[in-house]
Amino acid sequence: MELTIEALDHQGRGIAHKDGKVIFVDNALKNEVVEVEVLEDTKKFCTAKVLNYLEKNPNRVKSKCPFYEECGGCHLRHLSYADTIKFKKAKITNILSRFAGIETDIKVVKNKNRDLYRNKVEIQISNGKCGFYKRKSHDLVEIDRCLNTEEAINSVLLALNLFHIENGTITIRSNYNGEIILDIKTQNKPKIEIEKLRDKVKLVGIVLNGELLFGADHFIEIINDQLFKVSYNSFFQVNRTINEELFKIVEDSVEENATVVDMCSGVGTLSLVASKKAKKVYGIEIIPNAVKDAIVNAKMNKISNVNFMLGDAFSLLPKINDTIDTIIIDPPRSGLTEKAKKTIKEILPKKVIYISCDPITLARDLSELKETFSIEKFYILDMFSYTYHVECVCVLNRR
């Protein structure tokens, strides 16, 4: 089947039309003429892969990654970095207009480390081979290096022969100092050659099926001169460079002597950032271990104006007997619940700092909040370079 690509969708796929159907084509750019094979055919749409490029977009580039054509870890390595930024800005502009009726200036924070930027990755092991799954499949693409991950993680990939794992997953985390924590899940009992592994990587700890096998189950991360305890299974942003920029945005957005509530505060990262200027910060988190880590992090940084609370954020928020100036919220991909939006409107803070990994749910929430709050600043953070994923920060002011 021959197609002419008309545009890109929000996942970076080419869009074409044939016989009344929309066809989504991976690794295809606007104005390209391609010969494709249909992979999925439904009543409303098809998905397809390119067999041959009959006419190429002049902006197409050759990926530096030898696994890109098969691997599902990236989506945009056939574009220059500058063009991926243009794509993401156009995507967010379209989503805000379409789902929220909002037009606003958008500042883009680019990734200084466009390759080798991820400090966490999950590797699949199948029949003794390691790699990533192809997009929308469980077919393994075997790799020995990933251009997205820090070199400390790539050192582990080169030493996977020391693990003796047939099937399972290995989550690898690295910190500012190239130290490594491994979280291994497998049904067999592998005889990991730990001493040989320690000769090749800065190994801090290994957790095997939820039990500590070696060393420690956490390490220390440093962001903008602040110390953070990061456990093997705790949430922490995967891009250290962009995390530094996120922290600066939050700090700049908090007013002097404000009273701040950090909703879904996790291990307390943004609470501690806000504490630099705030009079008082309340961090609310529902996961007990995260609250424990947050308390440790506050003590390590000698910060005393933060109170961490265990429980559901929007049940506890109305019980805080204080005038709240600023709310920081970093919800899951599903965005804010109706209860959350209702509570924010009732509390009516001067400012809301909304961090989102899903721009569509962000736009949905902004459409309901825009009568009460106006957008002061809107940022795109290129947290996940060469993928279609976008991290957004929206600073809202009470009208």
TISEKE-543775 format. One record per residue: x, y, z of N, C-alpha, C in turn. Coordinates in steps of 0.1 Angstrom, whole numbers, plus 5000, padded with zeros to 4 digits. Example, Ala and Ser with C-alpha at 12.3 -4.5 7.8 and 13.67 -1.06 7.14 Angstrom:
BEGIN
513249435078512349555078513249675078
512849785071513749895071512950005079
This chain:
BEGIN
500849885000500050005000500950125000
500650224991501350344991500550464997
501250535006500650645013501450775013
500750885014501451015016501151065030
502151085038501951125052501551275052
500451295059499851435060500251515072
500551445083500851515096501451415105
501751465118502151375128501151375139
500851265146499951265157500751295170
500051285181500751325194501751225198
501751105192502751005195503951005185
503951105177505051115167504851025155
503650965153503450875142502950955130
503250905118502750965106501250935105
500451035100499051015097498751025082
498050925077497550925064496150875063
495450885052494150845050494050755038
493250645039493050555027491750485029
490950495019489650425019488750455031
488850585035487950635046488550605060
489750545061490350515074491550605076
491750625089493050685094494050575095
495250605090496350505091497550575098
497950505109499050555117500350475113
501350555110502650485105503850535114
504450435120505650465128506750505119
507650595124508850635117508550695103
507550775102507250845090506950995093
507451085084507351225086506351285075
505951405079505051475070505651495056
504751475046505051485032505851375026
506151275034506851155029505851065022
506351005011505550905004506250765007
505350675013505950555018505050435013
505750325012505150195010505050125023
503850075027503750025041503049885041
503249825052502549695055501649725067
500349685065499449705076499649605087
499749655099499949565111498649535118
497749635119496549625126495449695118
494349625116493249685108491949675116
491449785121490149795128489149865120
487949885125486849945118487150095116
487950155125488150305125489550345120
490550255123491850295119492750175116
493950205111494950105108496250155114
497150055118498550085121499350015110
500550075107501350025096502850055099
503649975092505050005093505650025079
506650105078507250145065508050025059
507749995047508549895039509649965031
509250085025510150155016509750305016
510750385016510550535015510650575000
509550604994509550644980510050794979
509550874988510051014989510251045004
511451095007511751125021511651275024
511251305036511351445041512751485042
513151605037514551645038515051665052
514151675062514551695076514851565083
514651455076514851325082516351305085
516751245097518151225100518251075103
519551025102519850885105520050875120
519350785126519550765141520950715144
521450775155522750725160522650595167
521450555170521250425178521050315168
521850205168521750095159520450015161
519850025173518649945176517350025173
517450145169516250235169515150175160
515450125149514350075139513449975145
513949895155513249785161512749815175
513549885183513349905197512249995200
511449975210510350065214510650175224
511950185227512350285238512250425233
512450455220512450595215511450605204
511050725201510050745190510450845180
511450935183511751045174513151065170
513950955170515350965167515550975151
514550975144514651005129514451155127
514351235138514351385137515551445144
515951565140517051635147516451675161
517351695170516951735183516051865183
516451965174515752085173514252055168
514151965159512851925153511951855164
512651775173511851715183511251815192
511951925195511452035203510352105196
510452125183509352195176508052105177
508351975175507151875176506451885189
507251885200506651885213505952015216
506552125212505852255215504552265207
504552225194503352225186502252125192
502752015197501851915203501151975216
501852045224501352105236500352215233
500852295223499952415219498652355214
498652255206497452195201496552135212
497152065221496351995232495752105241
496452215244495852315253494752385246
494852405233493752475225492552375224
492852255220491752155217491052115229
491752085241491052025252490752125263
491352245263491152345273490752485268
490752505255490452635250491452745255
492752705256493752795262494852825252
495152945251496352985244497253065253
498553025254499453085263500853075258
501753155263503153145260503753025266
504552955258505152825263506752845263
507352825274508752825275509252685275
510252655266510852515265512152515272
512252415281513552385288514152265282
515252295274515852185266516752095275
517051975271517851885278519351905274
520151945283521651965280522251835276
521851725282522451595279521351525271
521451545258520451485249520551335247
521651285250521851135251522351105265
522250975268522850935281522351005293
521051025293520451115303519651045314
519150925311518250855321519050785332
518650805344519250745356518550625361
517550575353516850455357516250395344
516350255344515850185332515550045337
514449985330514049845333514449765321
515249665323515749575312514949445313
514549395302513849265301514849155298
514649045305515548925303514648815298
514948755286514148655280515048545274
514948425279515848315275517348355275
517648425286519048465288519548585280
518648645272519048765264518448885271
519049005269518549125276518249225265
517249315268516949425259515649485263
515049555253513749615254512749555244
511549565248510449515239510249605227
509949545215509449625204508149695208
507849805202506749885206505449795204
504649795214503349725214503549575212
504549515217504749365216505649315227
505749185228506649125238507849055231
508149105219509249055211510449135216
511549065220512649135226513649185215
514149305217515249355209516449355218
517449265214518649245222519549365221
520049425232520949535231522049515241
523149595239524249595248524649735252
523849835247524049975251522850055247
522450155255521350235253521750385253
521450455242521850595241521050685250
519950635256519150715265519650705280
520450605283520750585297522250625300
522450665313523750705317524750595315
526050635314527050535311527250435322
526950475334527050375346526050265344
524850295338523950185335524350105324
524950165314525450085302526549985307
527350025317528349935322527749805328
526549825334525849705339525449615327
524949675316524449605305525549515299
526849565299527949495294528349375304
527849375316528249275326527049185329
526049175321524849095324525148945323
526248905317526648765317527048715331
527248805341527548775354526248745363
525048765357523848755365523248615364
523448545353522948415351521448405353
520648495347519248505347518648455334
517648365335517048315323515948405318
515048445328513848525325513548615337
513148735334512848835344513048975340
513149065350513449205347514549255357
515349345352516349415361516149565360
515749625371515649775371517049825376
517649915368518949965372518850115375
519350155386519350305390520750345392
521050465387522450525390522250665396
523250715403523150845409524250935404
524351055410525351155405526751105404
527051005412528450955414528650825406
527650785398527750665390527550535398
527050555410526750435418525450365414
525450235416524350155410523550075421
522250075419521349985427520649895417
520449765420519749675411518549615418
517449615411516249555416515849445406
516049325410515949205401514649125405
513849095395512649015397512748895387
512848775393512948655384512448535392
511948435385511448315392512448215396
513648225389514648125393515548195403
516548115408517448165418518848185412
519148295406520348315399521548325408
522748275404523948285411524748395406
524448515411525048635406526548645411
527448675402528848685405529148825410
528748845423528748985428530149045428
531148965432532549025433533049065420
532848985410533249025396532449145391
531149155395530349265391530849395398
531349385410531849505418533149555411
533849465404535049515397534649595385
533449585380533049655367532149775370
531449775381530549895384530649925398
530150055401530150095415528850045422
528949925426527649855431527449895445
526249955447525749985461524949875467
524049815459523149715464522449635454
521949515458521149435449519949385457
518749415452517549365458516949255448
516749135454516349025446514948975450
513948995442512548955445512149015458
512449145460511949225472512849205484
513849115484514749095495516149145492
516749215502518049265500519049155499
519749145488520749035486522149085489
522449215486523749265488523749415491
524549465500524749605502523549675508
523149785502522049865507520949875497
519749905501518649915492518350065488
519350155491519150295487520550355485
520550475478521750545477521350695479
522450785479522150925480522350995466
521351075463521351155451521551305455
522251375446522451525449521851595437
520951685440520351775430520451925436
521152005428521352155433521752165447
522752085451523352095464522452035476
521351975472520551915482520651765481
520651695493520851555494519451485494
519351365487518151295488518451145489
517751075498517850935499516850875489
517350795480516550735469516550575471
515450525475515350375477515150305463
515450185463515450105450514050105443
512950125451511650125445510850255446
511550365450510850485452510850565439
509850665438509750745426510850855427
511550875417512450995416512551025401
512551145397512651185383513851125376
513751075364514750995357515851075351
515651205350516651295343517151395353
518451375357519051465367519151605362
519551625350519751765345518451845344
517351775339516051845339515451855353
515751765361515351775375515851905382
517151935379517752055384516952175379
516452175367515752285361514352295367
513752175370512452175376512452235390
513552195398513652245411513852405411
514552455401514652595400513352665397
512552605388511252665385510352665398
510352555405509552555417510052655427
511352665429511852755439511552905435
511652935422511353065417509853105419
509052995418507553025418507053035432
507752995442507253005456507653145461
506653215467506953345472507553345486
508353445489508953455502507953445514
508253365524507453345536506053285533
505853225522504553155519504353035527
503152995529502752865535502352775523
503152665522503052575510502552435514
501752375506501352235507501852165494
502652065496503151975486502251845486
501351845476500451725475501251615469
500951485473501651375468503151395468
503651415480505051475481506151365480
505751235479506851135477507851145487
509151145483510251145492510651285496
509751385493509951515498510751605490
511051575477511951655469511451795468
510251815463509751955460509452025473
509051945484508852015497510152085502
511252015500512552065505512952185496
512652175483512952285474512152415478
510852395481510052505484510452565498
510952485506511352525520512352635520
513152645509514152755508513652895510
512352915505511753045505510553055514
509952935516508652935523508852955538
507753005544507753005559507552865565
506652795558506252665563505852575551
506152445551505752355541505152235547
503952195542503352065546503451975534
504051855536504151755525503251635529
502351605520501351495522501651385513
501751255518502051145510501351025516
500850935507500050815512500850695514
502150695508502950575510503950585522
503750495532504550515544506050515542
506650435534508050435532508550565526
507750625517508150755511508150865522
507250855531507150955542508450945551
508750815554510050795562511250845555
511350825541512450875534512451035534
511251095533511151235533511651295546
511351235557511751285570513351275571
513851165566515351145565515951255557
515351285545515851385536515851525542
514851555549514751685556515951695567
516151585574517151595584518551605578
518751525567520051535560520451675556
519351745551519651885546519451995557
519251945569519052035581517952135579
516852085574515652165571514552135582
514152245588513152225599511852285597
511552355586510252415584509352335575
509552205574508752115567508152005576
506751995575506051885582505551785572
505851655574505351555565504251475572
503251455564501951395569501651265560
501251165567500851035560499351025558
498951005545497550995543497151045529
495851035526495351085513495451235513
496051295503496351435502495151515503
494051485496492951575495491951545506
492151445514491451425526492051505538
493451515538494151585548494251735546
494251775533494351915530493352005538
492051975538491152065545491352065560
492151965565492351955580493552035585
494252095575495452175579494952315584
495152335596494752465603495652575600
495752625588496652725584496152785571
496552915568496252975556497252935545
496752865535497652805525497752905513
499052945511499253035500499552965486
500152845487500652785475500452635476
499852575465499752425465500652375453
501452275456502252205446501652075444
501352035431500751915428501351845416
501751715418502351635408501651505407
500451505401499551385402500051275392
499451155393499751045384499151085370
499450995360499051025346497551055345
496751005354495351025353494951165357
495851245362495551375366494751395379
494151505381493451535393492051475393
491651415405490251365406489351485408
488051455406487051565409487151615423
487351525432487551565446488751655448
489751635441490951715442490751855437
490051865425489751995419488852075428
487852005434486852065443487552125455
488452045461489252085473490152205470
490752205458491652315455490852445454
489652435447488852555446488352605460
488052515469487552555482488752615490
489952555489491052615497491452755491
491352765478491552885470492952945474
494052875471495352935473495653045463
496653125467497053235457497753175445
498353055447499153005436499052845436
498952785424499052645422500152615412
501152525416502152485407501852335404
501452325391500952195386501952135377
502452015381503451945373502851815367
502951795354502251695348503051615338
502851485338503551395328502551355317
501351405317500351375307499651505303
499951565292499451695288497951695286
497351575282495951575279495151585292
495551505302494851525315495151655322
496251715319496551855324495651945318
495451935304494552035297493152015302
492751895305491351865310491151935323
492151925332492051985345492152135344
492952195335493052335334491752395329
491052315320489752365315488752385327
488852315337487952325349488452425359
489752455359490352545369490452685364
490352705350490752835344489752945348
488552915353487653025358488153075371
488852995379489353035392490753085392
491553025383493053055382493453095368
494353185367494953215354496353165353
496853145341498153085339499253205339
500153185349501253285350502353245341
502753115342503853065333503552925330
504052885318503852745313505152695307
505652585312506952535308506752385302
507552365291507752225287509152185291
509252075298510652025302510951905294
512051905287512351795278513051685286
512151625295512651525305513051395297
512351365286512451235279512851265265
514051305262514451335249514351225239
513951265226513751165215512651075217
511751105227510451025228509351135227
508151085225507051175224506551225237
507051175248506651215262507051355265
506251425272506451565276506151585291
507051655298506751695312506451845311
505351875318504952015318504852075332
505152205333504852275346504052395343
502952405350502052515348501852595362
502252715362502152805374500852885372
499952865382498652925381498453025393
497853145390497553245400496053255402
495653275414494253295417493753425410
492653415404492053535397491553645408
